[in-house]
Amino acid sequence: QVQLVESGGGLVQGGGSLRLSCAASGRTLNTIGMGWFRQAPGKEREFVAAITRSGTSTSNANSRFTISRDNAKNIVYLQMNNLKPEDTAVYYCAADLMGRSYYSGRKTDFGSWGQGTQVTVSS
């Protein structure tokens, strides 16, 4: 079991930056994989980035977003730069308790989800 709590969302102007945090409890980050997804109104939840338990990260084609983690604090981050209005969505962190060695962006690889944090980017 793992509990995930996201924070750091908010309203930001286009071109700005935000850093989302996901605090995990119940498991340490070096034993599980973590991911970030987002869901805009009326759209499917889509993959943003993931990091394996060994620390290998992957992301979608959008290089403006970077996933990282602090093992000492048991927190995963999503650094988002040069934000655009189309980045507006609820952002979710997720945990893969099996600790896969590779992520291709499938939601089904992740079995535990946080409650989400809203990111709104104004034009």
C-alpha positions as a printed NumPy array, in Angstrom:
array([[  0.   ,   0.   ,   0.   ],
       [  1.169,   3.5  ,  -0.75 ],
       [ -0.5  ,   6.826,  -0.178],
       [  0.172,   9.701,  -2.551],
       [ -0.505,  13.383,  -1.975],
       [  0.106,  15.935,  -4.729],
       [  0.699,  19.627,  -4.19 ],
       [  2.06 ,  22.644,  -6.003],
       [ -0.666,  23.259,  -8.547],
       [ -2.194,  26.638,  -9.172],
       [ -2.733,  29.426, -11.657],
       [  0.244,  30.549, -13.7  ],
       [  0.689,  32.798, -16.666],
       [  1.749,  31.348, -19.987],
       [  5.53 ,  31.028, -20.174],
       [  5.819,  30.539, -16.448],
       [  6.97 ,  27.556, -14.408],
       [  5.561,  25.36 , -11.688],
       [  6.942,  22.487,  -9.679],
       [  4.52 ,  19.822,  -8.567],
       [  5.297,  17.567,  -5.628],
       [  4.013,  14.115,  -4.786],
       [  4.667,  12.902,  -1.26 ],
       [  4.605,   9.137,  -0.927],
       [  4.075,   7.188,   2.273],
       [  3.981,   3.484,   2.895],
       [  6.764,   2.583,   0.463],
       [ 10.153,   4.084,  -0.286],
       [ 10.754,   5.491,  -3.754],
       [ 13.715,   3.25 ,  -4.489],
       [ 11.385,   0.242,  -4.369],
       [  8.612,   1.503,  -6.643],
       [  8.172,   3.331,  -9.911],
       [  6.4  ,   6.666, -10.058],
       [  4.62 ,   8.542, -12.792],
       [  2.83 ,  11.759, -13.583],
       [ -0.305,  11.907, -15.718],
       [ -2.688,  14.701, -16.566],
       [ -6.306,  14.981, -17.562],
       [ -7.884,  17.982, -19.206],
       [-11.669,  18.455, -19.235],
       [-13.319,  16.127, -21.704],
       [-10.074,  14.343, -22.526],
       [ -8.446,  11.057, -21.636],
       [ -5.854,  10.906, -18.91 ],
       [ -2.464,  11.087, -20.598],
       [  1.073,  10.206, -19.663],
       [  3.491,  12.979, -18.78 ],
       [  6.568,  11.368, -17.233],
       [  7.762,   8.438, -15.138],
       [ 10.764,   7.351, -13.144],
       [ 11.766,   3.787, -12.349],
       [ 12.82 ,   2.584,  -8.938],
       [ 16.426,   2.684, -10.136],
       [ 16.033,   6.316, -11.145],
       [ 15.689,   6.091, -14.918],
       [ 13.259,   8.696, -16.164],
       [ 11.174,   8.927, -19.288],
       [  8.721,  11.494, -20.536],
       [  6.439,  12.175, -23.412],
       [  7.651,  14.16 , -26.361],
       [  7.243,  17.325, -24.364],
       [ 10.74 ,  18.139, -23.128],
       [  9.464,  21.085, -21.102],
       [  8.59 ,  18.746, -18.209],
       [ 11.12 ,  16.891, -16.049],
       [ 10.479,  14.277, -13.399],
       [ 12.814,  13.835, -10.459],
       [ 12.735,  12.478,  -6.948],
       [ 14.223,  13.018,  -3.516],
       [ 14.684,   9.639,  -1.888],
       [ 15.463,  11.164,   1.498],
       [ 12.149,  13.038,   1.543],
       [ 10.265,  10.353,  -0.397],
       [  8.925,  12.989,  -2.784],
       [  8.634,  12.947,  -6.541],
       [  8.643,  16.218,  -8.452],
       [  7.45 ,  17.39 , -11.823],
       [  9.209,  20.53 , -12.982],
       [  7.163,  22.265, -15.655],
       [  8.705,  25.087, -17.657],
       [  7.433,  27.401, -20.37 ],
       [  3.864,  26.475, -19.578],
       [  1.17 ,  26.889, -22.205],
       [ -2.62 ,  27.17 , -21.911],
       [ -2.936,  23.66 , -23.361],
       [ -1.079,  22.334, -20.299],
       [ -4.125,  23.194, -18.212],
       [ -5.293,  19.99 , -16.544],
       [ -5.532,  18.066, -13.323],
       [ -2.161,  16.451, -12.705],
       [ -1.993,  13.105, -10.963],
       [  0.916,  11.192,  -9.558],
       [  0.81 ,   7.426,  -9.572],
       [  2.797,   4.545,  -8.159],
       [  3.783,   1.223,  -9.678],
       [  4.253,  -1.106,  -6.729],
       [  5.779,  -3.78 ,  -8.966],
       [  8.671,  -1.494,  -9.765],
       [  8.918,  -2.073, -13.513],
       [ 12.212,  -1.283, -15.207],
       [ 10.637,   0.572, -18.109],
       [  7.571,   2.675, -18.744],
       [  5.932,   3.244, -22.103],
       [  3.219,   5.539, -20.787],
       [  0.461,   3.049, -20.026],
       [ -1.891,   4.02 , -17.236],
       [ -2.347,   0.358, -16.383],
       [  1.271,   0.105, -15.205],
       [  0.292,   2.183, -12.194],
       [ -2.067,   0.893,  -9.547],
       [ -2.059,   3.644,  -6.93 ],
       [ -3.111,   7.218,  -7.636],
       [ -3.172,  10.514,  -5.831],
       [ -6.155,  12.839,  -5.712],
       [ -4.732,  15.232,  -8.291],
       [ -3.754,  18.881,  -8.311],
       [ -5.156,  21.499, -10.675],
       [ -2.823,  23.422, -12.966],
       [ -4.304,  26.326, -14.881],
       [ -2.255,  28.272, -17.398],
       [ -3.578,  31.598, -18.583],
       [ -2.815,  33.081, -21.973]])
